Amino acid sequence: MSNILYQVMKNINIEELDDSDKEELLLLFNLSMNTLLINQIAFIFSDLKFQKAVPYIIEKINQKELLGNNGSLVYALENLDVKDHIFSIVQMICRQEYESRLIAYGIVQQYANRIPESTKLAALEFLEKCKAPLQTELETGENSKLHFIEKTIELLS
């Protein structure tokens, strides 16, 4: 059934969606664990600039079941206003896999000059805590978790 729903979602004309349709999609997004369906709905939200979906997308990104399979969800955030959720985006740099980290870092770059000082300080403190245990790991090269953390610290400092 989910694959049929996915096909239906791919063919939706988003210009015809009204507010109640968006709310129904948000409900389906929250209930589904089918990654194809979740990703397609997130892209619809992104294309619609449906800001109400931002915290729900972030919540879905952070679900353990989707770790390593959530890059499309992070990508969907690029088209939405996430200025009030920058700390959550910074957390993704520490907690997510490569693709999601890369996209999250790009989002932080977009907002770097507009991040409130208090959020920057909290983010820097969080990044330093994440960085400490990673400095003893073997994976310290370019594109490693440590690399992204150090680049984000540099960006926010």
Secondary structure in CASP SS format (residue, H / E / C, confidence):
PFRMAT SS
TARGET T0000
AUTHOR 0000-0000-0000
METHOD secondary structure of the structure
MODEL  1
M C 1.00
S H 1.00
N H 1.00
I H 1.00
L H 1.00
Y H 1.00
Q H 1.00
V H 1.00
M H 1.00
K H 1.00
N C 1.00
I C 1.00
N C 1.00
I H 1.00
E H 1.00
E H 1.00
L C 1.00
D C 1.00
D H 1.00
S H 1.00
D H 1.00
K H 1.00
E H 1.00
E H 1.00
L H 1.00
L H 1.00
L H 1.00
L H 1.00
F H 1.00
N H 1.00
L H 1.00
S C 1.00
M C 1.00
N C 1.00
T H 1.00
L H 1.00
L H 1.00
I H 1.00
N H 1.00
Q H 1.00
I H 1.00
A H 1.00
F H 1.00
I H 1.00
F H 1.00
S H 1.00
D H 1.00
L H 1.00
K C 1.00
F C 1.00
Q H 1.00
K H 1.00
A H 1.00
V H 1.00
P H 1.00
Y H 1.00
I H 1.00
I H 1.00
E H 1.00
K H 1.00
I H 1.00
N C 1.00
Q C 1.00
K H 1.00
E H 1.00
L H 1.00
L C 1.00
G C 1.00
N C 1.00
N C 1.00
G H 1.00
S H 1.00
L H 1.00
V H 1.00
Y H 1.00
A H 1.00
L H 1.00
E C 1.00
N C 1.00
L C 1.00
D C 1.00
V C 1.00
K H 1.00
D H 1.00
H H 1.00
I H 1.00
F H 1.00
S H 1.00
I H 1.00
V H 1.00
Q H 1.00
M H 1.00
I H 1.00
C H 1.00
R H 1.00
Q C 1.00
E C 1.00
Y H 1.00
E H 1.00
S H 1.00
R H 1.00
L H 1.00
I H 1.00
A H 1.00
Y H 1.00
G H 1.00
I H 1.00
V H 1.00
Q H 1.00
Q H 1.00
Y H 1.00
A H 1.00
N H 1.00
R H 1.00
I C 1.00
P C 1.00
E H 1.00
S H 1.00
T H 1.00
K H 1.00
L H 1.00
A H 1.00
A H 1.00
L H 1.00
E H 1.00
F H 1.00
L H 1.00
E H 1.00
K H 1.00
C H 1.00
K H 1.00
A H 1.00
P H 1.00
L H 1.00
Q C 1.00
T C 1.00
E C 1.00
L C 1.00
E C 1.00
T C 1.00
G C 1.00
E C 1.00
N C 1.00
S C 1.00
K H 1.00
L H 1.00
H H 1.00
F H 1.00
I H 1.00
E H 1.00
K H 1.00
T H 1.00
I H 1.00
E H 1.00
L H 1.00
L H 1.00
S C 1.00
END
